[in-house]
């Protein structure tokens, strides 16, 4: 029988995330009102201190609640691997893709409900050259947007800001030659305008890899193939509006360990932050993390 979620926790919030500073005090109050005993609550206003604070919290609590965007969650998750501490989240960023992959609503009340009354769930993580990530990585147009979007545009306009910036940078973008080495040694070569490395279903706040599951034991690479930026735009359009044609616009490969190269070399955004560059080895870390999940979740 699955053990219940701990009732004691430490709250760590990245106060520099989109909603971090304003959500800290309400989150602390709502968690306590929901019956979660907070051993400590820390708002981190210097991003370079986040890792140290999270590591210290893991050593002191049976559950650590990390509040921030997907980048904050992904950079924190490495420290939970191999520990008994439960990883709980407050989605306070722009896209909140990992929360959506978990099947969580992204408002504060819903997140608190999951932490107070949800269930433990053991999930996979992705790895890129040994670096763990929670949800999804990408190369192509998405990293170009992430690397150049003005901070204030992202902070104040959220997803709308991303879309506006995407239109601006799309015409500077060039396709790339993607080469994959699959588990069985098969080599695949194709032109692409975007490729997603998926442990979860969502990327950029949008459900892109519908058939992936957080406990599948596989990693998925999904590519929008070809050289046309208009084909990429059509792929995103059909996906956003759930048109039947959406599955015809991408190709997917699944495995436990996949080599990935690109020409020209491509930057890789990992859960929204530029953190790698091709060539890389992509792997799945099977069932290596316990998270606080909704009682009924789509990612079963």
LOMAR-643448 format. One line per 5 residues: their letters; for each residue z, y, x of C-alpha. Coordinates in pm, 1 decimal. Layout:
BEGIN
A) Z:Y:X ~ ...
This chain:
BEGIN
XXXXX) 0.0:0.0:0.0 ~ -89.6:345.9:129.6 ~ 208.4:554.5:233.6 ~ 256.7:883.5:48.4 ~ 188.1:1214.8:216.8
XXXXX) 485.0:1358.3:408.8 ~ 690.3:1625.2:234.3 ~ 768.9:1802.6:561.7 ~ 501.0:1998.3:744.1 ~ 419.5:2285.8:975.2
XXXXX) 167.9:2545.6:857.9 ~ -67.4:2694.4:1119.8 ~ -317.1:2954.9:1000.1 ~ -594.0:3116.4:1201.0 ~ -532.6:3474.3:1091.7
XXXXX) -872.2:3575.7:1230.8 ~ -1063.5:3347.7:992.7 ~ -1232.8:3507.8:693.8 ~ -934.8:3477.9:455.2 ~ -664.0:3373.7:700.1
XXXXX) -452.4:3687.8:721.1 ~ -446.8:3760.0:349.2 ~ -381.4:3396.7:253.7 ~ -91.5:3326.1:492.7 ~ 201.8:3454.4:285.9
XXXXX) 68.2:3326.9:-50.1 ~ 3.0:2986.2:107.2 ~ 355.1:2965.3:244.1 ~ 505.1:3054.8:-92.3 ~ 281.1:2818.0:-290.1
XXXXX) 347.4:2525.5:-56.7 ~ 723.0:2569.0:-85.1 ~ 699.7:2602.7:-462.5 ~ 499.0:2279.0:-472.1 ~ 775.7:2091.1:-291.1
XXXXX) 645.0:2095.1:66.9 ~ 927.4:2167.3:312.6 ~ 786.6:2391.0:584.7 ~ 953.9:2326.7:919.1 ~ 766.8:2628.7:1051.0
XXXXX) 484.4:2861.5:944.5 ~ 274.5:3041.1:1205.1 ~ -7.4:3292.9:1165.2 ~ -212.0:3289.8:1486.4 ~ -380.8:3623.3:1551.8
XXXXX) -506.5:3537.9:1901.5 ~ -773.7:3264.4:1875.1 ~ -713.4:3139.3:2229.9 ~ -356.9:3045.5:2126.9 ~ -463.6:2823.7:1836.1
XXXXX) -491.5:2502.1:2038.1 ~ -148.3:2544.2:2194.8 ~ 18.0:2617.2:1860.0 ~ -146.9:2316.3:1690.2 ~ -52.2:2077.5:1972.1
XXXXX) 307.8:2195.9:1958.7 ~ 314.1:2154.2:1579.2 ~ 182.5:1796.5:1599.7 ~ 470.7:1706.3:1829.1 ~ 724.4:1840.5:1577.4
XXXXX) 602.9:1745.4:1229.4 ~ 476.2:1443.2:1032.5 ~ 203.6:1662.2:879.4 ~ 36.7:1976.1:1013.8 ~ -150.7:2206.0:775.2
XXXXX) -429.2:2396.8:950.5 ~ -570.8:2699.2:772.1 ~ -903.0:2846.7:877.4 ~ -1276.9:2797.4:873.4 ~ -1467.4:2484.2:971.7
XXXXX) -1469.4:2591.6:1336.6 ~ -1089.4:2618.9:1346.3 ~ -1050.3:2278.2:1181.6 ~ -1297.6:2113.1:1416.3 ~ -1142.7:2254.6:1732.8
XXXXX) -795.7:2145.4:1616.9 ~ -881.9:1789.9:1514.8 ~ -902.6:1649.6:1870.9 ~ -526.2:1681.9:1905.0 ~ -459.1:1459.7:1600.9
XXXXX) -656.7:1160.9:1730.9 ~ -420.4:882.1:1834.2 ~ -122.4:1050.4:1667.2 ~ 65.9:956.7:1349.6 ~ 60.6:1315.5:1223.8
XXXXX) -137.8:1376.2:903.7 ~ -408.1:1644.5:922.4 ~ -403.7:1870.8:613.9 ~ -628.1:2170.8:556.8 ~ -638.5:2508.9:388.8
XXXXX) -1008.0:2608.2:365.6 ~ -1006.3:2978.6:453.6 ~ -1347.5:3027.3:612.4 ~ -1697.3:3117.1:494.9 ~ -1868.2:2784.1:425.6
XXXXX) -1566.3:2546.9:404.4 ~ -1797.3:2248.1:442.1 ~ -1528.8:1997.9:543.6 ~ -1317.1:2072.4:236.0 ~ -1624.3:2020.5:17.6
XXXXX) -1702.1:1694.1:194.8 ~ -1346.3:1579.3:117.8 ~ -1408.2:1660.4:-248.1 ~ -1164.5:1953.5:-252.0 ~ -1203.8:2273.0:-448.3
XXXXX) -1179.7:2560.1:-202.5 ~ -935.8:2791.9:-381.2 ~ -581.0:2814.9:-247.0 ~ -411.1:2656.5:-548.0 ~ -635.5:2350.0:-531.8
XXXXX) -573.7:2306.5:-159.4 ~ -197.6:2329.6:-208.4 ~ -217.7:2069.3:-486.7 ~ -391.9:1826.5:-248.8 ~ -133.3:1882.6:24.7
XXXXX) 161.5:1842.0:-213.1 ~ 32.1:1564.7:-440.4 ~ -275.7:1413.0:-279.1 ~ -312.3:1094.3:-82.8 ~ -350.4:980.7:276.2
XXXXX) -707.2:891.6:365.1 ~ -824.3:745.2:693.4 ~ -1161.2:888.0:796.3 ~ -1415.7:880.3:1077.4 ~ -1487.0:1168.0:1311.0
XXXXX) -1810.3:1250.7:1486.4 ~ -1829.8:1286.5:1864.5 ~ -2078.1:1480.7:2074.2 ~ -2043.2:1401.2:2443.9 ~ -1683.6:1295.5:2374.9
XXXXX) -1588.7:1608.6:2178.0 ~ -1461.5:1525.7:1827.7 ~ -1578.6:1713.5:1520.4 ~ -1486.3:1680.4:1153.9 ~ -1800.0:1736.7:954.1
XXXXX) -2144.7:1833.9:1082.3 ~ -2337.9:1974.9:1373.0 ~ -2688.8:2117.0:1381.2 ~ -2969.1:2222.3:1610.3 ~ -3263.0:2442.0:1525.4
XXXXX) -3247.9:2743.8:1297.2 ~ -2881.7:2701.0:1194.0 ~ -2740.1:2749.2:1546.8 ~ -2968.9:3049.1:1595.7 ~ -2813.3:3206.4:1286.5
XXXXX) -2457.8:3112.0:1389.7 ~ -2510.7:3248.6:1741.0 ~ -2648.3:3586.3:1634.4 ~ -2503.3:3676.2:1292.0 ~ -2290.4:3995.2:1316.1
XXXXX) -1920.7:3922.4:1263.3 ~ -1876.2:4188.9:993.9 ~ -2176.8:4061.9:799.0 ~ -2024.0:3713.4:794.4 ~ -1672.0:3840.2:720.2
XXXXX) -1752.6:4072.0:429.9 ~ -2055.1:3907.4:268.4 ~ -1979.5:3542.2:340.6 ~ -2265.5:3305.0:250.1 ~ -2483.0:3594.7:128.9
XXXXX) -2453.0:3747.5:475.1 ~ -2568.6:3422.3:632.2 ~ -2871.8:3404.3:400.8 ~ -2973.0:3763.2:472.4 ~ -2946.4:3703.7:846.0
XXXXX) -3139.9:3377.2:814.7 ~ -3438.8:3566.2:674.1 ~ -3420.7:3812.1:963.6 ~ -3414.5:3553.9:1242.9 ~ -3642.7:3289.4:1089.3
XXXXX) -3960.4:3454.9:1210.6 ~ -3836.8:3445.7:1572.0 ~ -3772.1:3073.6:1555.4 ~ -3995.5:2804.6:1708.9 ~ -4001.0:2428.8:1631.9
XXXXX) -3892.1:2175.6:1892.0 ~ -3973.1:1817.7:1992.5 ~ -3687.7:1585.9:1893.7 ~ -3632.2:1254.8:2072.4 ~ -3371.9:999.8:1954.3
XXXXX) -3259.6:675.8:2119.0 ~ -3113.1:454.2:1845.4 ~ -2847.6:180.1:1867.1 ~ -3103.4:-95.0:1919.6 ~ -3286.4:95.3:2193.9
XXXXX) -3568.1:214.6:1967.0 ~ -3699.6:556.8:2067.1 ~ -3813.5:804.9:1801.3 ~ -4013.3:1120.1:1877.6 ~ -4099.7:1388.9:1623.1
XXXXX) -4145.7:1762.6:1583.6 ~ -3863.1:1930.3:1390.4 ~ -3745.0:2270.1:1273.8 ~ -3386.4:2158.6:1212.6 ~ -3169.3:1853.0:1275.1
XXXXX) -2821.1:1784.0:1137.3 ~ -2568.2:1549.0:1292.1 ~ -2355.7:1442.9:997.1 ~ -2015.2:1283.2:972.6 ~ -1979.8:1441.8:626.4
XXXXX) -2204.1:1546.0:341.0 ~ -2201.1:1926.3:368.2 ~ -2337.9:2173.6:619.2 ~ -2328.7:2550.4:580.1 ~ -2142.1:2500.9:253.6
XXXXX) -2435.5:2304.9:105.8 ~ -2456.3:1931.6:34.3 ~ -2736.4:1817.2:265.8 ~ -2661.6:1453.6:355.6 ~ -2578.4:1313.7:14.4
XXXXX) -2545.0:947.7:113.4 ~ -2303.9:998.6:402.0 ~ -1935.4:908.7:366.5 ~ -1636.9:1000.9:581.3 ~ -1544.0:634.2:619.1
XXXXX) -1893.8:486.4:658.9 ~ -1848.9:383.7:1023.6 ~ -2184.2:548.0:1104.3 ~ -2312.7:883.9:1212.7 ~ -2629.6:1021.6:1047.6
XXXXX) -2897.6:1237.1:1205.6 ~ -3112.9:1410.0:947.4 ~ -3419.2:1612.2:1050.5 ~ -3656.8:1846.5:875.6 ~ -3967.7:1723.6:1052.9
XXXXX) -4289.7:1906.9:1132.1 ~ -4362.2:2250.3:1277.3 ~ -4368.4:2470.8:966.3 ~ -4088.5:2720.6:902.0 ~ -4211.3:2730.6:541.9
XXXXX) -4146.9:2357.1:513.6 ~ -3790.2:2420.8:633.2 ~ -3750.8:2694.9:371.9 ~ -3885.4:2455.6:104.1 ~ -3641.2:2188.3:218.9
XXXXX) -3347.0:2424.9:183.2 ~ -3474.5:2550.7:-154.6 ~ -3513.3:2201.1:-299.8 ~ -3169.6:2106.7:-166.5 ~ -2992.2:2414.9:-299.7
XXXXX) -3134.7:2358.0:-647.5 ~ -3107.2:1975.6:-636.6 ~ -3477.1:1924.1:-699.3 ~ -3606.9:1567.5:-686.0 ~ -3842.8:1655.9:-401.3
XXXXX) -3554.3:1731.1:-165.1 ~ -3537.3:1379.1:-22.6 ~ -3906.0:1396.6:68.5 ~ -3845.7:1692.0:301.1 ~ -3616.8:1515.1:551.9
XXXXX) -3597.4:1196.2:758.6 ~ -3267.5:1022.6:839.7 ~ -3147.8:783.1:1109.4 ~ -2809.7:610.4:1100.4 ~ -2605.2:440.8:1373.3
XXXXX) -2286.9:431.3:1578.0 ~ -2426.6:573.0:1901.4 ~ -2747.1:777.5:1922.7 ~ -2892.7:963.6:2218.1 ~ -3041.6:1300.6:2122.8
XXXXX) -3278.5:1515.9:2328.2 ~ -3495.5:1816.9:2247.5 ~ -3776.2:2007.5:2414.4 ~ -3725.1:2289.9:2461.9 ~ -3350.8:2234.0:2501.0
XXXXX) -3152.6:2340.2:2194.1 ~ -2807.6:2485.6:2139.2 ~ -2590.7:2282.9:1899.9 ~ -2354.6:2440.1:1649.2 ~ -2059.2:2210.4:1578.5
XXXXX) -1892.1:2290.5:1246.7 ~ -2031.1:2643.4:1269.2 ~ -1952.5:2720.2:1634.6 ~ -2198.1:2693.9:1926.0 ~ -2035.7:2425.7:2141.1
XXXXX) -2302.5:2204.8:2303.7 ~ -2659.8:2190.9:2426.9 ~ -2911.8:1906.3:2433.8 ~ -2936.8:1640.2:2568.9 ~ -2622.1:1482.4:2417.7
XXXXX) -2481.7:1146.1:2314.3 ~ -2378.8:1135.6:1947.6 ~ -2120.4:879.9:1832.8 ~ -1888.5:793.9:1545.0 ~ -1513.6:755.2:1603.6
XXXXX) -1435.5:497.1:1336.7 ~ -1124.3:547.1:1116.1 ~ -942.7:752.3:1378.8 ~ -776.1:1021.3:1165.6 ~ -547.9:1042.9:862.0
XXXXX) -605.3:1340.7:633.6 ~ -459.7:1477.4:311.5 ~ -727.4:1412.9:49.0 ~ -754.8:1453.7:-328.8 ~ -627.1:1162.5:-534.8
XXXXX) -980.8:1115.8:-665.8 ~ -1239.6:1199.6:-405.2 ~ -1615.2:1163.1:-393.1 ~ -1597.8:1059.2:-24.9 ~ -1453.7:710.8:-85.2
